[in-house]
């Protein structure tokens, strides 16, 4: 009976000790690249240029998609 009581107490205490705060969601590739581009690291200017080119291409694809729907 004593072992059962100890088991019940431990089984209720162990989950209570678990951390309840969750880790922040991982950053997306775009967010990481933006942080690198905003930094003073070597190559940051190239990252900024690549992000601008990616934004431009995405904008162009969006315009082409919406013009075809009319």
Buried (B, 14 or more C-beta within 10 A) or exposed (E): EEEEEEEEEEEEEEEEEEEEEEEEEEEEEEEEBBEBBEEEEEEBEEBBEEBEEEEEEEEEEEEEEEEEEE
